[in-house]
Amino acid sequence: MPKPVKKAPAKKKAKTNRISAFDLPIAPVIRIAKNSGAERISMDGTKAIVAKTEKYIASVARGAANAAASEGRKTIKAGDVEKY
């Protein structure tokens, strides 16, 4: 009679500090803020930067997608971003 096979325990999901639907990571935002001259940044300040950054990225992506679509493409290329 074969031995029963033991299953590996399920991996636990890492806790994240995501604050929006886009999931821009917080740590790089804090690092960029500090490299730009901020000595300290609060979590509220970080969240505000993340929210503004995500809005900006979404705006650029929409404009670039429209530029690509006007040329009959679905793929956004660097030139589309530059046009926007």
Biotite code that builds the C-alpha atoms (Angstrom):
import biotite.structure as struc

atoms = struc.array([
    struc.Atom([0.000, 0.000, 0.000], chain_id="A", res_id=1, res_name="MET", atom_name="CA", element="C"),
    struc.Atom([1.539, 3.384, -1.065], chain_id="A", res_id=2, res_name="PRO", atom_name="CA", element="C"),
    struc.Atom([2.195, 6.056, 1.492], chain_id="A", res_id=3, res_name="LYS", atom_name="CA", element="C"),
    struc.Atom([-0.106, 9.071, 1.370], chain_id="A", res_id=4, res_name="PRO", atom_name="CA", element="C"),
    struc.Atom([1.525, 12.122, -0.153], chain_id="A", res_id=5, res_name="VAL", atom_name="CA", element="C"),
    struc.Atom([1.704, 15.131, 2.145], chain_id="A", res_id=6, res_name="LYS", atom_name="CA", element="C"),
    struc.Atom([0.844, 18.461, 0.602], chain_id="A", res_id=7, res_name="LYS", atom_name="CA", element="C"),
    struc.Atom([3.033, 21.458, 1.243], chain_id="A", res_id=8, res_name="ALA", atom_name="CA", element="C"),
    struc.Atom([1.451, 24.042, 3.538], chain_id="A", res_id=9, res_name="PRO", atom_name="CA", element="C"),
    struc.Atom([-0.238, 26.905, 1.739], chain_id="A", res_id=10, res_name="ALA", atom_name="CA", element="C"),
    struc.Atom([1.866, 30.029, 1.393], chain_id="A", res_id=11, res_name="LYS", atom_name="CA", element="C"),
    struc.Atom([0.660, 33.022, 3.347], chain_id="A", res_id=12, res_name="LYS", atom_name="CA", element="C"),
    struc.Atom([0.021, 36.153, 1.343], chain_id="A", res_id=13, res_name="LYS", atom_name="CA", element="C"),
    struc.Atom([2.292, 39.017, 2.235], chain_id="A", res_id=14, res_name="ALA", atom_name="CA", element="C"),
    struc.Atom([0.577, 42.013, 3.766], chain_id="A", res_id=15, res_name="LYS", atom_name="CA", element="C"),
    struc.Atom([0.818, 45.069, 1.581], chain_id="A", res_id=16, res_name="THR", atom_name="CA", element="C"),
    struc.Atom([0.223, 48.716, 2.199], chain_id="A", res_id=17, res_name="ASN", atom_name="CA", element="C"),
    struc.Atom([-1.733, 49.269, -1.011], chain_id="A", res_id=18, res_name="ARG", atom_name="CA", element="C"),
    struc.Atom([-3.877, 52.353, -0.954], chain_id="A", res_id=19, res_name="ILE", atom_name="CA", element="C"),
    struc.Atom([-5.511, 52.405, -4.365], chain_id="A", res_id=20, res_name="SER", atom_name="CA", element="C"),
    struc.Atom([-6.830, 50.307, -7.196], chain_id="A", res_id=21, res_name="ALA", atom_name="CA", element="C"),
    struc.Atom([-3.668, 50.807, -9.244], chain_id="A", res_id=22, res_name="PHE", atom_name="CA", element="C"),
    struc.Atom([-1.344, 49.448, -6.569], chain_id="A", res_id=23, res_name="ASP", atom_name="CA", element="C"),
    struc.Atom([1.560, 51.807, -7.000], chain_id="A", res_id=24, res_name="LEU", atom_name="CA", element="C"),
    struc.Atom([4.065, 50.652, -4.363], chain_id="A", res_id=25, res_name="PRO", atom_name="CA", element="C"),
    struc.Atom([4.698, 53.035, -1.494], chain_id="A", res_id=26, res_name="ILE", atom_name="CA", element="C"),
    struc.Atom([8.396, 52.341, -0.813], chain_id="A", res_id=27, res_name="ALA", atom_name="CA", element="C"),
    struc.Atom([9.666, 53.738, -4.137], chain_id="A", res_id=28, res_name="PRO", atom_name="CA", element="C"),
    struc.Atom([7.517, 56.844, -3.654], chain_id="A", res_id=29, res_name="VAL", atom_name="CA", element="C"),
    struc.Atom([9.081, 57.433, -0.238], chain_id="A", res_id=30, res_name="ILE", atom_name="CA", element="C"),
    struc.Atom([12.564, 56.863, -1.682], chain_id="A", res_id=31, res_name="ARG", atom_name="CA", element="C"),
    struc.Atom([11.933, 59.307, -4.555], chain_id="A", res_id=32, res_name="ILE", atom_name="CA", element="C"),
    struc.Atom([10.589, 61.917, -2.124], chain_id="A", res_id=33, res_name="ALA", atom_name="CA", element="C"),
    struc.Atom([13.652, 61.563, 0.103], chain_id="A", res_id=34, res_name="LYS", atom_name="CA", element="C"),
    struc.Atom([16.028, 61.687, -2.871], chain_id="A", res_id=35, res_name="ASN", atom_name="CA", element="C"),
    struc.Atom([14.239, 64.867, -3.952], chain_id="A", res_id=36, res_name="SER", atom_name="CA", element="C"),
    struc.Atom([14.973, 66.639, -0.684], chain_id="A", res_id=37, res_name="GLY", atom_name="CA", element="C"),
    struc.Atom([12.323, 65.525, 1.819], chain_id="A", res_id=38, res_name="ALA", atom_name="CA", element="C"),
    struc.Atom([13.886, 64.560, 5.132], chain_id="A", res_id=39, res_name="GLU", atom_name="CA", element="C"),
    struc.Atom([10.733, 62.832, 6.325], chain_id="A", res_id=40, res_name="ARG", atom_name="CA", element="C"),
    struc.Atom([7.354, 62.047, 4.793], chain_id="A", res_id=41, res_name="ILE", atom_name="CA", element="C"),
    struc.Atom([4.188, 60.998, 6.605], chain_id="A", res_id=42, res_name="SER", atom_name="CA", element="C"),
    struc.Atom([1.946, 58.192, 5.418], chain_id="A", res_id=43, res_name="MET", atom_name="CA", element="C"),
    struc.Atom([-0.719, 60.781, 4.533], chain_id="A", res_id=44, res_name="ASP", atom_name="CA", element="C"),
    struc.Atom([1.851, 62.669, 2.482], chain_id="A", res_id=45, res_name="GLY", atom_name="CA", element="C"),
    struc.Atom([2.915, 59.475, 0.757], chain_id="A", res_id=46, res_name="THR", atom_name="CA", element="C"),
    struc.Atom([-0.700, 58.581, -0.019], chain_id="A", res_id=47, res_name="LYS", atom_name="CA", element="C"),
    struc.Atom([-1.279, 62.033, -1.493], chain_id="A", res_id=48, res_name="ALA", atom_name="CA", element="C"),
    struc.Atom([1.785, 61.706, -3.736], chain_id="A", res_id=49, res_name="ILE", atom_name="CA", element="C"),
    struc.Atom([0.708, 58.213, -4.816], chain_id="A", res_id=50, res_name="VAL", atom_name="CA", element="C"),
    struc.Atom([-2.810, 59.409, -5.653], chain_id="A", res_id=51, res_name="ALA", atom_name="CA", element="C"),
    struc.Atom([-1.527, 62.358, -7.722], chain_id="A", res_id=52, res_name="LYS", atom_name="CA", element="C"),
    struc.Atom([1.075, 60.183, -9.444], chain_id="A", res_id=53, res_name="THR", atom_name="CA", element="C"),
    struc.Atom([-1.503, 57.565, -10.384], chain_id="A", res_id=54, res_name="GLU", atom_name="CA", element="C"),
    struc.Atom([-3.793, 60.248, -11.825], chain_id="A", res_id=55, res_name="LYS", atom_name="CA", element="C"),
    struc.Atom([-0.886, 61.615, -13.854], chain_id="A", res_id=56, res_name="TYR", atom_name="CA", element="C"),
    struc.Atom([0.110, 58.170, -15.151], chain_id="A", res_id=57, res_name="ILE", atom_name="CA", element="C"),
    struc.Atom([-3.501, 57.392, -16.087], chain_id="A", res_id=58, res_name="ALA", atom_name="CA", element="C"),
    struc.Atom([-3.758, 60.701, -17.950], chain_id="A", res_id=59, res_name="SER", atom_name="CA", element="C"),
    struc.Atom([-0.543, 60.095, -19.897], chain_id="A", res_id=60, res_name="VAL", atom_name="CA", element="C"),
    struc.Atom([-1.599, 56.514, -20.692], chain_id="A", res_id=61, res_name="ALA", atom_name="CA", element="C"),
    struc.Atom([-5.009, 57.711, -21.963], chain_id="A", res_id=62, res_name="ARG", atom_name="CA", element="C"),
    struc.Atom([-3.412, 60.325, -24.177], chain_id="A", res_id=63, res_name="GLY", atom_name="CA", element="C"),
    struc.Atom([-0.855, 57.854, -25.513], chain_id="A", res_id=64, res_name="ALA", atom_name="CA", element="C"),
    struc.Atom([-3.574, 55.253, -26.140], chain_id="A", res_id=65, res_name="ALA", atom_name="CA", element="C"),
    struc.Atom([-5.557, 57.846, -28.101], chain_id="A", res_id=66, res_name="ASN", atom_name="CA", element="C"),
    struc.Atom([-2.453, 58.705, -30.135], chain_id="A", res_id=67, res_name="ALA", atom_name="CA", element="C"),
    struc.Atom([-1.882, 55.017, -30.898], chain_id="A", res_id=68, res_name="ALA", atom_name="CA", element="C"),
    struc.Atom([-5.539, 54.521, -31.808], chain_id="A", res_id=69, res_name="ALA", atom_name="CA", element="C"),
    struc.Atom([-5.451, 57.493, -34.175], chain_id="A", res_id=70, res_name="SER", atom_name="CA", element="C"),
    struc.Atom([-2.726, 55.642, -36.084], chain_id="A", res_id=71, res_name="GLU", atom_name="CA", element="C"),
    struc.Atom([-4.718, 52.386, -36.078], chain_id="A", res_id=72, res_name="GLY", atom_name="CA", element="C"),
    struc.Atom([-2.677, 50.622, -33.383], chain_id="A", res_id=73, res_name="ARG", atom_name="CA", element="C"),
    struc.Atom([-3.564, 49.100, -30.043], chain_id="A", res_id=74, res_name="LYS", atom_name="CA", element="C"),
    struc.Atom([0.002, 49.118, -28.764], chain_id="A", res_id=75, res_name="THR", atom_name="CA", element="C"),
    struc.Atom([1.364, 52.259, -27.111], chain_id="A", res_id=76, res_name="ILE", atom_name="CA", element="C"),
    struc.Atom([4.855, 53.120, -28.293], chain_id="A", res_id=77, res_name="LYS", atom_name="CA", element="C"),
    struc.Atom([7.330, 55.635, -26.879], chain_id="A", res_id=78, res_name="ALA", atom_name="CA", element="C"),
    struc.Atom([6.469, 58.067, -29.660], chain_id="A", res_id=79, res_name="GLY", atom_name="CA", element="C"),
    struc.Atom([2.819, 58.040, -28.569], chain_id="A", res_id=80, res_name="ASP", atom_name="CA", element="C"),
    struc.Atom([3.838, 59.046, -25.062], chain_id="A", res_id=81, res_name="VAL", atom_name="CA", element="C"),
    struc.Atom([6.065, 61.815, -26.432], chain_id="A", res_id=82, res_name="GLU", atom_name="CA", element="C"),
    struc.Atom([3.176, 63.127, -28.579], chain_id="A", res_id=83, res_name="LYS", atom_name="CA", element="C"),
    struc.Atom([0.995, 63.400, -25.523], chain_id="A", res_id=84, res_name="TYR", atom_name="CA", element="C"),
])
